[in-house]
Amino acid sequence: MARVDKYDPITGGFRADVALDVLDADLGKLYAYGLDSTGKAVKGAGQSGCLGVWVFNDKPGRVGPLREIQRQDIMREGCVTDFGPTAGVPGTDFGVAGTKYFANATTGAISATGGTGTYYVGATVEPDRLEVNFQPVPAP
């Protein structure tokens, strides 16, 4: 299961309200997120275009009688360990060291396939460690 290893919340990204239900199948997988017209985080480009990535290991929502997680950080710079492309099985299908990864604008899925309209996410330094340096401008 992918997890955020190094992340500076002051300079490495931003925090936004969450406007999505995280599916069980998406837990532990890295996705790209954008903002909808109300400023809430959505998987894929949304209204704003893709602005960063995050991996949910827990579902946002009520975690206690008086506490709800309604906000989430969106990473632009940092490190994700136990990383594997989104289509893989978390914790078993790892990437390949030295591979560049891109985000699909429609689905937010991360893969080694770049091209028009994809967003550069970062590169793997080890097979299961992705150094994120998200570029919020899609490839022409």
C-alpha positions as CSV (number, residue, x, y, z in Angstrom):
1,M,0.0,0.0,0.0
2,A,1.5,3.3,-1.1
3,R,2.1,5.9,1.6
4,V,3.4,9.4,1.9
5,D,6.9,9.3,3.3
6,K,8.3,12.8,3.1
7,Y,6.1,15.9,2.7
8,D,6.3,19.5,3.9
9,P,2.7,20.8,4.2
10,I,3.9,24.4,4.2
11,T,5.8,24.4,0.9
12,G,5.1,21.0,-0.7
13,G,1.4,21.3,-1.4
14,F,-1.9,22.7,-0.2
15,R,-4.9,21.6,1.8
16,A,-8.4,21.4,0.4
17,D,-11.9,20.2,1.3
18,V,-12.7,16.8,-0.1
19,A,-15.6,16.4,-2.6
20,L,-15.4,12.7,-3.3
21,D,-16.2,9.3,-1.8
22,V,-13.0,7.3,-1.7
23,L,-13.7,3.8,-3.0
24,D,-12.3,0.8,-1.2
25,A,-10.5,-0.2,-4.4
26,D,-8.7,3.2,-4.4
27,L,-7.3,3.0,-0.9
28,G,-3.5,2.8,-1.0
29,K,-3.2,4.0,-4.6
30,L,-1.8,7.3,-5.7
31,Y,-4.0,9.6,-7.8
32,A,-3.8,13.1,-9.1
33,Y,-6.4,15.6,-7.9
34,G,-7.8,18.9,-9.0
35,L,-10.4,21.2,-7.7
36,D,-14.1,21.5,-8.6
37,S,-15.9,24.8,-9.1
38,T,-16.5,25.1,-5.3
39,G,-12.8,24.6,-4.5
40,K,-13.1,21.0,-3.3
41,A,-10.6,18.2,-4.2
42,V,-11.7,15.8,-6.9
43,K,-10.0,12.9,-8.6
44,G,-8.6,14.0,-12.0
45,A,-8.5,17.5,-13.4
46,G,-11.9,18.8,-12.2
47,Q,-12.4,22.5,-12.9
48,S,-8.8,23.6,-12.2
49,G,-6.7,20.9,-14.0
50,C,-4.6,18.5,-12.0
51,L,-2.8,20.3,-9.2
52,G,-1.1,17.5,-7.2
53,V,-1.3,13.9,-5.9
54,W,-2.2,12.1,-2.8
55,V,-2.8,8.6,-1.6
56,F,-5.7,7.9,0.7
57,N,-5.0,5.1,3.2
58,D,-8.2,5.9,5.2
59,K,-11.5,7.1,3.9
60,P,-12.3,10.7,4.6
61,G,-15.4,11.2,6.7
62,R,-16.4,10.6,10.2
63,V,-13.7,9.1,12.4
64,G,-15.3,9.7,15.8
65,P,-18.4,11.1,17.3
66,L,-17.2,14.7,17.1
67,R,-14.5,14.5,14.5
68,E,-14.7,14.4,10.7
69,I,-11.9,14.5,8.1
70,Q,-13.1,16.8,5.5
71,R,-9.8,18.3,4.4
72,Q,-6.9,16.6,2.7
73,D,-3.4,17.7,1.7
74,I,-2.6,17.6,-2.0
75,M,1.1,17.1,-2.6
76,R,3.2,18.9,-5.3
77,E,6.6,17.9,-3.9
78,G,7.5,15.0,-1.6
79,C,8.1,11.3,-1.6
80,V,5.8,8.3,-1.8
81,T,7.1,4.9,-0.7
82,D,5.7,1.5,-1.5
83,F,4.7,3.1,-4.7
84,G,3.2,1.2,-7.6
85,P,1.3,2.6,-10.7
86,T,-2.4,3.1,-10.0
87,A,-3.5,0.1,-12.1
88,G,-1.3,-2.3,-10.0
89,V,-2.1,-4.1,-6.7
90,P,-0.9,-1.9,-3.8
91,G,2.1,-3.4,-2.0
92,T,2.9,-5.9,-4.7
93,D,3.2,-4.3,-8.1
94,F,6.0,-1.8,-7.8
95,G,7.4,0.6,-10.4
96,V,10.8,0.4,-12.0
97,A,13.7,2.6,-10.8
98,G,14.4,5.6,-13.1
99,T,10.9,5.6,-14.6
100,K,9.0,8.9,-15.1
101,Y,5.4,8.8,-14.1
102,F,2.4,10.9,-15.4
103,A,-1.2,11.5,-14.3
104,N,-4.2,11.0,-16.6
105,A,-6.3,14.2,-16.5
106,T,-9.6,12.4,-16.8
107,T,-9.1,9.6,-14.2
108,G,-6.2,10.9,-12.1
109,A,-4.5,7.5,-12.5
110,I,-0.7,7.4,-12.4
111,S,1.2,5.4,-15.0
112,A,4.5,5.5,-17.0
113,T,2.5,6.5,-20.1
114,G,2.9,10.2,-20.9
115,G,1.5,12.1,-23.8
116,T,-0.8,15.0,-24.7
117,G,-2.9,16.1,-21.8
118,T,-1.0,14.2,-19.1
119,Y,0.7,15.8,-16.1
120,Y,4.3,15.0,-15.0
121,V,4.2,13.5,-11.5
122,G,7.8,12.6,-10.8
123,A,10.3,9.7,-11.2
124,T,11.2,6.6,-9.2
125,V,14.6,6.6,-7.5
126,E,14.1,3.0,-6.3
127,P,11.5,0.6,-7.7
128,D,9.1,1.5,-4.9
129,R,10.0,5.1,-4.1
130,L,8.5,7.9,-6.2
131,E,10.0,11.4,-5.8
132,V,7.1,13.7,-6.6
133,N,7.8,17.0,-8.4
134,F,4.3,17.6,-9.8
135,Q,4.0,19.9,-12.8
136,P,0.5,21.4,-12.9
137,V,0.7,22.1,-16.6
138,P,-0.5,19.4,-19.0
139,A,1.8,18.2,-21.8
140,P,1.0,19.8,-25.1
